């Protein structure tokens, strides 16, 4: 692993995508353009690093290598996402799909492409509660927890900070609506007041009308359930420019290094939460990222590394890279019983499986899959301090 840690980012990516006579392709279907593009580079690099680690260890299934094939979802472009998913299956011959990223495109790809083609999907970042009840034929998994849980965590944070009333705005799609509904239900049940619950559209040049309505409704603070590179950023800047709000609650789609940079010092003191864990796995991912040119603890980067690892382990456990053969092994390798496996230990996990043993993959995000492939999930409570997102607590 010392050799891997010292690799450059270019070396890792080249190793991840090197040609092989026995090559197993994984699609990396993420929003390389669109409202979370500042996050997806780190996510893809983390996935590439897991692929490189597996290949350096000798690959899977008797020496087959993995290769990552990137394709764009645009995050919110269902047409782009589905056409690219179809291309990955038909033209590239992928055997598993890491993605989608945003919830709406993930649902579209699942229903229109993955299910008809019997393709397994593991999303590192799609969090809509609606994905929990899709009739997915057992093909869909995610390493990030559902927003049903995030709504509860956000309520806990606000109650702990003494906030009793909020204005709430959400991006008008499956992700935003699902999170807003989950949070509103939880917050009201705990005695909180939602003064207004209003959608906003991404990609607008002017959000003064939306902010005017939010300000008129009032509230102790504004919850912005949007995207950090588009509408959510616009709502915050318009609020600060007009003086409507000076502090914000930032759910997962709003957390990333670009937001404090783009807003500036006025964002200091705002706070929120995003899926993430502490401990050994997170610390190792931070080291790996620093050594390989990406942020290993960037939102959903550990979850992306973990998605690749789950594919590799399930294939090895099944003795096959065919989705119909290995899909039943994903829950087995993700959960106890078995030896715990962390980032940097993928070779160890593969060897245990080859010898007929059991593993419990913990990974970089404390993987624990429950129910129909759901992540049990832990959260980082963050606060913007001196222009940076600082983890203040785990929940």
One Martini backbone bead per residue (centre of mass of N, CA, C, O) as a GRO file, in nm:
protein
  395
    1UNK     BB    1   0.050   0.064  -0.014
    2UNK     BB    2   0.282   0.267  -0.038
    3UNK     BB    3   0.288   0.271  -0.342
    4UNK     BB    4   0.001   0.383  -0.380
    5UNK     BB    5   0.029   0.646  -0.213
    6UNK     BB    6   0.273   0.751  -0.417
    7UNK     BB    7   0.095   0.792  -0.634
    8UNK     BB    8  -0.024   0.941  -0.889
    9UNK     BB    9  -0.303   1.036  -1.042
   10UNK     BB   10  -0.222   0.944  -1.324
   11UNK     BB   11  -0.142   0.656  -1.250
   12UNK     BB   12  -0.413   0.566  -1.136
   13UNK     BB   13  -0.582   0.613  -1.392
   14UNK     BB   14  -0.420   0.436  -1.581
   15UNK     BB   15  -0.459   0.175  -1.421
   16UNK     BB   16  -0.776   0.179  -1.426
   17UNK     BB   17  -0.766   0.197  -1.774
   18UNK     BB   18  -0.621  -0.041  -1.857
   19UNK     BB   19  -0.557  -0.269  -2.075
   20UNK     BB   20  -0.710  -0.601  -2.130
   21UNK     BB   21  -0.783  -0.921  -2.207
   22UNK     BB   22  -0.929  -0.919  -1.901
   23UNK     BB   23  -1.184  -0.698  -1.901
   24UNK     BB   24  -1.364  -0.508  -1.653
   25UNK     BB   25  -1.636  -0.296  -1.674
   26UNK     BB   26  -1.708   0.026  -1.527
   27UNK     BB   27  -1.940   0.257  -1.470
   28UNK     BB   28  -1.905   0.629  -1.440
   29UNK     BB   29  -2.208   0.783  -1.353
   30UNK     BB   30  -2.173   1.134  -1.363
   31UNK     BB   31  -2.171   1.493  -1.288
   32UNK     BB   32  -1.945   1.660  -1.478
   33UNK     BB   33  -2.193   1.827  -1.513
   34UNK     BB   34  -2.336   2.083  -1.333
   35UNK     BB   35  -2.449   2.129  -0.989
   36UNK     BB   36  -2.189   1.903  -0.894
   37UNK     BB   37  -1.901   1.929  -1.041
   38UNK     BB   38  -1.714   1.987  -0.784
   39UNK     BB   39  -1.744   1.672  -0.684
   40UNK     BB   40  -1.701   1.448  -0.919
   41UNK     BB   41  -1.396   1.439  -0.945
   42UNK     BB   42  -1.348   1.305  -0.666
   43UNK     BB   43  -1.526   1.060  -0.708
   44UNK     BB   44  -1.378   0.943  -0.958
   45UNK     BB   45  -1.096   0.925  -0.829
   46UNK     BB   46  -1.178   0.723  -0.610
   47UNK     BB   47  -1.266   0.501  -0.803
   48UNK     BB   48  -0.995   0.476  -0.953
   49UNK     BB   49  -0.830   0.394  -0.704
   50UNK     BB   50  -0.969   0.126  -0.653
   51UNK     BB   51  -0.899   0.004  -0.924
   52UNK     BB   52  -0.592   0.026  -0.897
   53UNK     BB   53  -0.566  -0.148  -0.643
   54UNK     BB   54  -0.679  -0.406  -0.765
   55UNK     BB   55  -0.478  -0.432  -1.003
   56UNK     BB   56  -0.215  -0.437  -0.825
   57UNK     BB   57  -0.317  -0.716  -0.683
   58UNK     BB   58  -0.428  -0.886  -0.963
   59UNK     BB   59  -0.721  -0.866  -0.939
   60UNK     BB   60  -0.985  -1.068  -1.065
   61UNK     BB   61  -1.070  -1.376  -1.147
   62UNK     BB   62  -0.761  -1.463  -1.219
   63UNK     BB   63  -0.666  -1.152  -1.352
   64UNK     BB   64  -0.873  -0.951  -1.390
   65UNK     BB   65  -0.944  -0.634  -1.488
   66UNK     BB   66  -1.022  -0.305  -1.425
   67UNK     BB   67  -1.248  -0.051  -1.578
   68UNK     BB   68  -1.315   0.287  -1.619
   69UNK     BB   69  -1.620   0.449  -1.746
   70UNK     BB   70  -1.704   0.759  -1.840
   71UNK     BB   71  -2.020   0.939  -1.769
   72UNK     BB   72  -2.280   1.167  -1.814
   73UNK     BB   73  -2.566   1.336  -1.638
   74UNK     BB   74  -2.582   1.646  -1.532
   75UNK     BB   75  -2.771   1.544  -1.278
   76UNK     BB   76  -3.059   1.673  -1.443
   77UNK     BB   77  -3.033   1.480  -1.717
   78UNK     BB   78  -3.215   1.226  -1.827
   79UNK     BB   79  -3.134   1.195  -2.124
   80UNK     BB   80  -2.830   1.183  -2.088
   81UNK     BB   81  -2.817   0.952  -1.881
   82UNK     BB   82  -2.962   0.729  -2.046
   83UNK     BB   83  -2.785   0.734  -2.300
   84UNK     BB   84  -2.517   0.672  -2.151
   85UNK     BB   85  -2.607   0.406  -2.025
   86UNK     BB   86  -2.663   0.260  -2.290
   87UNK     BB   87  -2.373   0.286  -2.398
   88UNK     BB   88  -2.226   0.133  -2.172
   89UNK     BB   89  -2.370  -0.137  -2.241
   90UNK     BB   90  -2.359  -0.165  -2.560
   91UNK     BB   91  -2.055  -0.052  -2.623
   92UNK     BB   92  -1.878  -0.124  -2.349
   93UNK     BB   93  -1.971  -0.368  -2.158
   94UNK     BB   94  -2.065  -0.345  -1.884
   95UNK     BB   95  -2.095  -0.496  -1.531
   96UNK     BB   96  -2.126  -0.206  -1.389
   97UNK     BB   97  -2.281   0.077  -1.193
   98UNK     BB   98  -2.159   0.384  -1.102
   99UNK     BB   99  -2.465   0.498  -1.009
  100UNK     BB  100  -2.584   0.759  -0.991
  101UNK     BB  101  -2.613   1.070  -0.839
  102UNK     BB  102  -2.864   1.204  -0.881
  103UNK     BB  103  -3.184   1.108  -0.821
  104UNK     BB  104  -3.340   1.146  -1.087
  105UNK     BB  105  -3.135   1.004  -1.281
  106UNK     BB  106  -3.127   0.741  -1.128
  107UNK     BB  107  -3.422   0.661  -1.170
  108UNK     BB  108  -3.417   0.667  -1.480
  109UNK     BB  109  -3.196   0.454  -1.521
  110UNK     BB  110  -3.324   0.226  -1.368
  111UNK     BB  111  -3.595   0.204  -1.528
  112UNK     BB  112  -3.479   0.236  -1.846
  113UNK     BB  113  -3.201   0.046  -1.816
  114UNK     BB  114  -3.125  -0.151  -1.585
  115UNK     BB  115  -3.371  -0.335  -1.566
  116UNK     BB  116  -3.393  -0.425  -1.872
  117UNK     BB  117  -3.063  -0.523  -1.844
  118UNK     BB  118  -2.968  -0.634  -1.560
  119UNK     BB  119  -2.830  -0.390  -1.402
  120UNK     BB  120  -2.604  -0.293  -1.169
  121UNK     BB  121  -2.641  -0.051  -0.901
  122UNK     BB  122  -2.416   0.196  -0.738
  123UNK     BB  123  -2.478   0.463  -0.538
  124UNK     BB  124  -2.297   0.742  -0.382
  125UNK     BB  125  -2.554   0.998  -0.388
  126UNK     BB  126  -2.840   0.891  -0.391
  127UNK     BB  127  -3.114   1.010  -0.152
  128UNK     BB  128  -3.392   0.948  -0.218
  129UNK     BB  129  -3.666   0.796  -0.075
  130UNK     BB  130  -3.798   0.683  -0.341
  131UNK     BB  131  -3.568   0.459  -0.389
  132UNK     BB  132  -3.674   0.254  -0.166
  133UNK     BB  133  -3.960   0.174  -0.347
  134UNK     BB  134  -3.848   0.056  -0.588
  135UNK     BB  135  -3.888  -0.179  -0.844
  136UNK     BB  136  -3.557  -0.325  -0.883
  137UNK     BB  137  -3.491  -0.638  -0.872
  138UNK     BB  138  -3.222  -0.608  -0.687
  139UNK     BB  139  -3.018  -0.374  -0.845
  140UNK     BB  140  -3.019  -0.157  -0.605
  141UNK     BB  141  -2.769   0.058  -0.458
  142UNK     BB  142  -2.628   0.238  -0.159
  143UNK     BB  143  -2.368   0.439   0.017
  144UNK     BB  144  -2.591   0.642   0.073
  145UNK     BB  145  -2.817   0.783   0.256
  146UNK     BB  146  -3.122   0.865   0.315
  147UNK     BB  147  -3.322   1.153   0.356
  148UNK     BB  148  -3.484   1.048   0.591
  149UNK     BB  149  -3.239   1.069   0.780
  150UNK     BB  150  -3.152   1.364   0.730
  151UNK     BB  151  -3.406   1.498   0.844
  152UNK     BB  152  -3.345   1.410   1.136
  153UNK     BB  153  -3.064   1.534   1.168
  154UNK     BB  154  -3.143   1.828   1.111
  155UNK     BB  155  -3.335   1.851   1.347
  156UNK     BB  156  -3.130   1.799   1.572
  157UNK     BB  157  -2.949   2.040   1.514
  158UNK     BB  158  -3.160   2.265   1.548
  159UNK     BB  159  -3.252   2.195   1.834
  160UNK     BB  160  -2.967   2.220   1.965
  161UNK     BB  161  -2.964   2.541   1.858
  162UNK     BB  162  -3.266   2.667   1.906
  163UNK     BB  163  -3.448   2.616   1.658
  164UNK     BB  164  -3.805   2.691   1.567
  165UNK     BB  165  -3.777   2.844   1.280
  166UNK     BB  166  -3.827   2.801   0.916
  167UNK     BB  167  -3.711   2.846   0.604
  168UNK     BB  168  -3.789   2.668   0.286
  169UNK     BB  169  -3.576   2.552   0.020
  170UNK     BB  170  -3.601   2.374  -0.304
  171UNK     BB  171  -3.518   2.177  -0.543
  172UNK     BB  172  -3.707   2.090  -0.842
  173UNK     BB  173  -3.683   1.766  -0.738
  174UNK     BB  174  -3.638   1.466  -0.604
  175UNK     BB  175  -3.434   1.554  -0.398
  176UNK     BB  176  -3.560   1.815  -0.282
  177UNK     BB  177  -3.843   1.707  -0.212
  178UNK     BB  178  -3.761   1.468  -0.033
  179UNK     BB  179  -3.604   1.633   0.180
  180UNK     BB  180  -3.820   1.840   0.256
  181UNK     BB  181  -4.030   1.636   0.356
  182UNK     BB  182  -3.858   1.494   0.571
  183UNK     BB  183  -3.792   1.744   0.738
  184UNK     BB  184  -4.073   1.861   0.793
  185UNK     BB  185  -4.184   1.619   0.945
  186UNK     BB  186  -3.970   1.617   1.171
  187UNK     BB  187  -3.980   1.915   1.272
  188UNK     BB  188  -4.282   1.927   1.346
  189UNK     BB  189  -4.281   1.681   1.544
  190UNK     BB  190  -4.071   1.866   1.735
  191UNK     BB  191  -4.213   2.177   1.717
  192UNK     BB  192  -4.166   2.305   1.457
  193UNK     BB  193  -4.148   2.573   1.205
  194UNK     BB  194  -4.282   2.623   0.876
  195UNK     BB  195  -4.320   2.914   0.698
  196UNK     BB  196  -4.189   2.789   0.426
  197UNK     BB  197  -4.234   2.571   0.118
  198UNK     BB  198  -4.010   2.625  -0.153
  199UNK     BB  199  -3.940   2.623  -0.475
  200UNK     BB  200  -3.656   2.596  -0.704
  201UNK     BB  201  -3.468   2.679  -0.981
  202UNK     BB  202  -3.229   2.602  -1.188
  203UNK     BB  203  -3.032   2.844  -1.376
  204UNK     BB  204  -3.074   3.121  -1.268
  205UNK     BB  205  -3.000   3.473  -1.251
  206UNK     BB  206  -3.263   3.532  -1.058
  207UNK     BB  207  -3.369   3.527  -0.688
  208UNK     BB  208  -3.549   3.762  -0.571
  209UNK     BB  209  -3.836   3.645  -0.558
  210UNK     BB  210  -3.782   3.402  -0.377
  211UNK     BB  211  -3.657   3.567  -0.141
  212UNK     BB  212  -3.900   3.745  -0.085
  213UNK     BB  213  -4.088   3.515   0.009
  214UNK     BB  214  -3.909   3.410   0.237
  215UNK     BB  215  -3.891   3.677   0.400
  216UNK     BB  216  -4.197   3.716   0.450
  217UNK     BB  217  -4.227   3.454   0.626
  218UNK     BB  218  -3.979   3.389   0.776
  219UNK     BB  219  -3.739   3.310   1.029
  220UNK     BB  220  -3.445   3.213   1.183
  221UNK     BB  221  -3.383   3.043   0.912
  222UNK     BB  222  -3.231   2.911   0.610
  223UNK     BB  223  -3.320   2.641   0.411
  224UNK     BB  224  -3.099   2.483   0.157
  225UNK     BB  225  -3.223   2.242  -0.079
  226UNK     BB  226  -2.962   2.226  -0.289
  227UNK     BB  227  -2.710   2.346  -0.512
  228UNK     BB  228  -2.381   2.467  -0.497
  229UNK     BB  229  -2.359   2.545  -0.834
  230UNK     BB  230  -2.652   2.689  -0.829
  231UNK     BB  231  -2.938   2.764  -0.683
  232UNK     BB  232  -2.828   2.773  -0.395
  233UNK     BB  233  -2.624   2.995  -0.447
  234UNK     BB  234  -2.831   3.207  -0.547
  235UNK     BB  235  -2.997   3.226  -0.287
  236UNK     BB  236  -2.772   3.320  -0.099
  237UNK     BB  237  -2.679   3.574  -0.251
  238UNK     BB  238  -2.959   3.713  -0.250
  239UNK     BB  239  -2.991   3.721   0.058
  240UNK     BB  240  -2.738   3.891   0.117
  241UNK     BB  241  -2.795   4.135  -0.070
  242UNK     BB  242  -3.088   4.195   0.083
  243UNK     BB  243  -3.094   4.089   0.397
  244UNK     BB  244  -3.286   3.842   0.460
  245UNK     BB  245  -3.028   3.656   0.516
  246UNK     BB  246  -2.725   3.538   0.728
  247UNK     BB  247  -2.822   3.230   0.762
  248UNK     BB  248  -2.754   2.871   0.699
  249UNK     BB  249  -2.881   2.562   0.591
  250UNK     BB  250  -2.676   2.267   0.489
  251UNK     BB  251  -2.716   2.029   0.298
  252UNK     BB  252  -2.558   1.800   0.104
  253UNK     BB  253  -2.586   1.968  -0.179
  254UNK     BB  254  -2.419   2.225  -0.019
  255UNK     BB  255  -2.151   2.052   0.023
  256UNK     BB  256  -1.843   2.221  -0.042
  257UNK     BB  257  -1.568   2.403  -0.130
  258UNK     BB  258  -1.710   2.613  -0.328
  259UNK     BB  259  -1.907   2.775  -0.149
  260UNK     BB  260  -1.718   2.947   0.034
  261UNK     BB  261  -1.572   3.072  -0.206
  262UNK     BB  262  -1.828   3.201  -0.359
  263UNK     BB  263  -1.939   3.365  -0.106
  264UNK     BB  264  -1.767   3.392   0.151
  265UNK     BB  265  -1.759   3.524   0.474
  266UNK     BB  266  -2.081   3.521   0.503
  267UNK     BB  267  -2.090   3.199   0.560
  268UNK     BB  268  -2.011   3.217   0.829
  269UNK     BB  269  -2.200   3.000   1.056
  270UNK     BB  270  -2.295   2.805   0.886
  271UNK     BB  271  -2.491   2.491   0.860
  272UNK     BB  272  -2.480   2.114   0.867
  273UNK     BB  273  -2.505   1.813   0.651
  274UNK     BB  274  -2.332   1.493   0.579
  275UNK     BB  275  -2.237   1.222   0.462
  276UNK     BB  276  -2.033   1.058   0.714
  277UNK     BB  277  -1.716   0.956   0.860
  278UNK     BB  278  -1.504   0.835   1.086
  279UNK     BB  279  -1.194   0.722   1.134
  280UNK     BB  280  -1.007   0.504   0.964
  281UNK     BB  281  -1.136   0.529   0.681
  282UNK     BB  282  -1.128   0.841   0.657
  283UNK     BB  283  -0.825   0.877   0.707
  284UNK     BB  284  -0.732   0.712   0.461
  285UNK     BB  285  -0.874   0.880   0.244
  286UNK     BB  286  -0.718   1.138   0.301
  287UNK     BB  287  -0.440   1.022   0.227
  288UNK     BB  288  -0.502   0.930  -0.059
  289UNK     BB  289  -0.581   1.204  -0.173
  290UNK     BB  290  -0.314   1.357  -0.111
  291UNK     BB  291  -0.139   1.144  -0.291
  292UNK     BB  292  -0.364   1.177  -0.564
  293UNK     BB  293  -0.512   1.472  -0.618
  294UNK     BB  294  -0.751   1.455  -0.397
  295UNK     BB  295  -1.048   1.459  -0.204
  296UNK     BB  296  -1.111   1.205   0.021
  297UNK     BB  297  -1.351   1.386   0.191
  298UNK     BB  298  -1.528   1.444  -0.014
  299UNK     BB  299  -1.828   1.434  -0.111
  300UNK     BB  300  -1.869   1.093  -0.202
  301UNK     BB  301  -1.585   0.964  -0.228
  302UNK     BB  302  -1.592   0.717  -0.039
  303UNK     BB  303  -1.851   0.598  -0.174
  304UNK     BB  304  -1.709   0.544  -0.449
  305UNK     BB  305  -1.493   0.352  -0.358
  306UNK     BB  306  -1.698   0.150  -0.230
  307UNK     BB  307  -1.851   0.069  -0.484
  308UNK     BB  308  -1.617  -0.071  -0.623
  309UNK     BB  309  -1.552  -0.275  -0.401
  310UNK     BB  310  -1.825  -0.423  -0.406
  311UNK     BB  311  -1.804  -0.529  -0.688
  312UNK     BB  312  -1.543  -0.693  -0.658
  313UNK     BB  313  -1.630  -0.874  -0.420
  314UNK     BB  314  -1.885  -0.996  -0.550
  315UNK     BB  315  -1.746  -1.125  -0.790
  316UNK     BB  316  -1.550  -1.302  -0.630
  317UNK     BB  317  -1.766  -1.455  -0.462
  318UNK     BB  318  -1.914  -1.564  -0.735
  319UNK     BB  319  -1.715  -1.611  -0.987
  320UNK     BB  320  -1.840  -1.341  -1.133
  321UNK     BB  321  -1.931  -1.062  -1.371
  322UNK     BB  322  -2.227  -1.124  -1.368
  323UNK     BB  323  -2.494  -0.972  -1.244
  324UNK     BB  324  -2.675  -1.231  -1.185
  325UNK     BB  325  -2.445  -1.361  -1.002
  326UNK     BB  326  -2.341  -1.115  -0.791
  327UNK     BB  327  -2.582  -0.960  -0.654
  328UNK     BB  328  -2.617  -1.165  -0.400
  329UNK     BB  329  -2.323  -1.060  -0.263
  330UNK     BB  330  -2.332  -0.767  -0.159
  331UNK     BB  331  -2.448  -0.798   0.130
  332UNK     BB  332  -2.233  -0.996   0.231
  333UNK     BB  333  -1.968  -0.809   0.194
  334UNK     BB  334  -2.091  -0.555   0.365
  335UNK     BB  335  -2.142  -0.758   0.605
  336UNK     BB  336  -2.194  -0.926   0.861
  337UNK     BB  337  -1.986  -1.155   0.869
  338UNK     BB  338  -1.636  -1.083   0.917
  339UNK     BB  339  -1.368  -0.928   0.801
  340UNK     BB  340  -1.249  -0.625   0.827
  341UNK     BB  341  -1.250  -0.370   0.563
  342UNK     BB  342  -1.032  -0.129   0.427
  343UNK     BB  343  -0.874   0.100   0.295
  344UNK     BB  344  -0.601  -0.075   0.140
  345UNK     BB  345  -0.754  -0.388   0.171
  346UNK     BB  346  -0.847  -0.530  -0.098
  347UNK     BB  347  -0.652  -0.769  -0.125
  348UNK     BB  348  -0.733  -0.905   0.137
  349UNK     BB  349  -1.031  -0.951   0.070
  350UNK     BB  350  -0.988  -1.122  -0.185
  351UNK     BB  351  -0.830  -1.351  -0.048
  352UNK     BB  352  -1.046  -1.444   0.145
  353UNK     BB  353  -1.253  -1.519  -0.075
  354UNK     BB  354  -1.074  -1.728  -0.228
  355UNK     BB  355  -1.061  -1.903   0.058
  356UNK     BB  356  -1.377  -1.892   0.172
  357UNK     BB  357  -1.428  -1.639   0.319
  358UNK     BB  358  -1.522  -1.358   0.523
  359UNK     BB  359  -1.657  -1.024   0.486
  360UNK     BB  360  -1.654  -0.674   0.624
  361UNK     BB  361  -1.722  -0.392   0.463
  362UNK     BB  362  -1.631  -0.062   0.557
  363UNK     BB  363  -1.441   0.146   0.459
  364UNK     BB  364  -1.485   0.503   0.416
  365UNK     BB  365  -1.826   0.491   0.510
  366UNK     BB  366  -1.931   0.271   0.690
  367UNK     BB  367  -2.048   0.013   0.574
  368UNK     BB  368  -2.415  -0.051   0.579
  369UNK     BB  369  -2.652  -0.277   0.471
  370UNK     BB  370  -3.003  -0.241   0.431
  371UNK     BB  371  -3.240  -0.399   0.324
  372UNK     BB  372  -3.259  -0.284  -0.017
  373UNK     BB  373  -2.953  -0.154  -0.016
  374UNK     BB  374  -2.918   0.029   0.224
  375UNK     BB  375  -2.782   0.288   0.400
  376UNK     BB  376  -2.746   0.361   0.722
  377UNK     BB  377  -2.560   0.583   0.816
  378UNK     BB  378  -2.364   0.873   0.858
  379UNK     BB  379  -2.289   1.206   1.000
  380UNK     BB  380  -2.175   1.531   0.927
  381UNK     BB  381  -2.125   1.807   1.116
  382UNK     BB  382  -2.123   2.136   0.988
  383UNK     BB  383  -1.907   2.435   0.978
  384UNK     BB  384  -1.845   2.757   0.883
  385UNK     BB  385  -1.490   2.833   0.904
  386UNK     BB  386  -1.289   3.041   0.760
  387UNK     BB  387  -1.394   2.920   0.468
  388UNK     BB  388  -1.470   2.629   0.601
  389UNK     BB  389  -1.551   2.296   0.630
  390UNK     BB  390  -1.632   2.187   0.958
  391UNK     BB  391  -1.610   1.926   1.168
  392UNK     BB  392  -1.805   1.893   1.484
  393UNK     BB  393  -1.971   1.619   1.421
  394UNK     BB  394  -2.121   1.302   1.481
  395UNK     BB  395  -2.446   1.115   1.380
   0.00000   0.00000   0.00000
